[in-house]
Amino acid sequence: MKVQESIENNSANQIAHVLIEALPYIQRFKGKTIVVKYGGNAMIDETLKNSFARDVVLLKLVGINPVVVHGGGPQIGNLLQRLGKTSEFVQGMRVTDAETMDVVEMVLGGLVNKEIVNLINRHGGSAVGLTGKDGDLVRARKIVATQRSPETDEPEIIDLGHVGEVESIDPAVVDMLVQGDFIPVIAPIGVGEDGRSYNINADLVAGKMAEVLKAEKLILLTNTQGILDKQGGLLTGLSLSEVDALIEDGTISGGMIPKTRCATDSLKGGVNSVHIIDGRIEHAVLLELFTDRGIGTLMLRR
């Protein structure tokens, strides 16, 4: 009986310790906006999906204002495959003709967006789904890609179709939702001056959204631990100059470079800190925000 009581007391003490450790962070971030880019395995695994939804609801309940921007590349690829359409990529970007853009809008603005909204609502939140076309939220401009060919001196221009980048963001509709105690969930689709829809990288939309909303933090959920050193150790507490040095010496390479550039651009745009964290860990957002050690890479504007 005494052994059982001892176990229960230890468990209670651990819970109390966790709550006490979280308290100063909750106090510090209360009333602040945190933009979360949601993607990777966290969008596919059922346990992780529910874990993420609970994290977002808890943030809202303790007075923090989460804004979610989501991806959906694998889901788009799966539907295109089922429709018999081959996905083509240039420099990591999906070539998006008019037919593919219809699929992108259906998947991102419909299936994926509404699933996330439904999950958050099921766990006690009040989420509202948007695309960048709603309320003229995200204005886009067409991306023109180039590549050099050994046959010519001039770079070859590649038409990626409906692939864009963020030209501007009007946060009025997001501000209205946040003030109404809703959680905005945003699909990264923008509209150009020509009225056409454009598929935009979700990291870029999240980064620009964080800048415009003057967010306290930008959190990028990934399928990696964060930024690693050459020995595979996790790096954190990085300044802008340290990040530039890590890119220069090849420590940060490959697909982590654009994600890191997105982070540094946000910091230069006024966001106080950016977190690149492993979305494959349950409750990754809460562990990063409300514990002393965190679980990913913290980048600071200094």
C-alpha positions, 0 to 999 in steps of 0.5 A, spaced: 500 500 500 505 504 501 509 503 495 502 504 491 502 511 495 509 513 493 508 512 486 502 516 486 505 521 490 511 521 485 506 522 479 503 528 482 509 531 483 511 530 476 505 533 474 505 539 479 513 540 476 510 540 469 505 545 470 510 550 474 515 550 469 510 552 464 507 557 468 512 563 466 512 561 459 504 562 459 504 568 463 510 571 458 506 569 452 499 571 454 495 575 449 501 574 444 500 571 437 504 565 435 504 563 427 504 555 426 506 552 420 503 545 420 506 540 415 510 533 415 508 527 419 504 531 424 499 532 418 499 524 416 499 520 423 492 520 426 496 520 433 500 526 431 494 530 428 490 529 434 496 531 439 497 538 434 489 539 435 490 539 442 496 543 443 493 549 439 486 549 443 490 549 449 494 555 447 488 559 445 485 557 452 491 560 456 490 566 452 495 565 447 493 567 439 495 561 435 494 562 427 495 556 423 498 555 416 498 548 413 501 545 407 499 539 404 504 537 398 503 529 399 495 529 399 496 533 393 500 528 390 496 522 392 490 525 389 493 527 382 496 520 382 489 517 383 487 522 377 492 519 373 496 526 372 504 525 373 507 530 378 513 534 375 518 538 380 523 544 378 527 546 383 523 543 389 517 546 386 511 543 383 509 545 376 502 547 376 498 548 370 490 550 370 488 543 371 493 541 377 491 548 380 484 546 381 486 540 384 491 544 389 485 548 391 480 542 392 485 539 396 488 545 400 482 549 401 477 544 401 479 537 404 486 538 408 483 545 411 477 543 413 480 536 416 484 541 420 478 545 422 474 539 424 480 536 428 481 543 432 473 544 433 472 536 436 478 538 441 474 544 444 477 549 440 473 554 435 477 554 428 475 557 422 478 555 415 481 560 410 485 560 404 489 566 401 483 568 397 478 570 403 478 577 405 483 578 400 488 575 405 494 573 400 496 577 394 501 573 390 505 574 384 507 569 379 514 565 380 519 565 374 524 560 375 530 559 371 536 554 369 542 554 366 543 550 360 550 548 357 547 549 350 546 556 351 549 562 354 543 565 357 539 562 362 533 558 360 526 561 363 521 555 366 514 556 366 511 553 373 504 555 371 500 557 377 506 557 382 507 564 386 510 567 392 507 572 397 507 579 394 503 582 400 498 580 406 492 584 408 491 581 415 484 584 417 480 578 416 485 574 421 485 580 426 477 579 426 477 572 427 483 572 433 479 578 436 473 574 436 476 568 439 477 564 433 483 560 431 484 561 423 487 556 419 490 558 413 491 554 406 497 557 402 493 559 396 494 566 394 490 571 388 494 575 383 493 581 380 490 577 374 485 574 378 488 567 378 490 563 384 497 561 385 500 555 389 505 558 394 510 554 399 506 554 406 513 556 409 513 562 406 506 564 407 507 562 414 513 567 415 510 573 412 504 572 416 508 572 422 511 578 420 505 582 418 501 580 424 507 582 428 507 575 431 511 573 438 513 567 435 513 563 428 514 555 429 515 551 423 513 543 424 518 539 420 520 531 419 527 533 422 529 534 429 531 542 427 538 544 425 543 539 426 551 540 427 556 536 423 556 531 428 548 530 428 547 534 435 541 539 435 543 546 435 539 552 438 539 559 441 542 561 434 543 568 432 542 571 425 549 571 424 550 564 427 545 561 422 549 565 416 555 562 418 552 555 418 550 556 411 556 558 409 560 552 412 555 547 409 552 545 416 546 547 413 545 544 407 539 541 402 532 542 403 534 545 410 536 552 407 530 555 404 526 553 411 532 556 414 532 562 410 524 563 411 526 563 418 531 568 418 527 573 413 521 573 419 526 575 424 529 580 420 521 582 419 520 583 426 518 576 429 522 575 436 523 568 435 523 562 430 522 555 432 524 549 427 521 543 431 520 535 430 513 534 428 514 527 429 514 528 437 507 528 440 505 535 443 511 538 440 508 545 440 507 545 447 514 541 449 517 547 445 514 553 448 512 551 455 519 547 457 525 550 459 529 545 454 524 545 449 525 540 443 528 543 437 532 549 434 530 556 437 533 562 432 533 569 436 533 576 433 539 579 436 
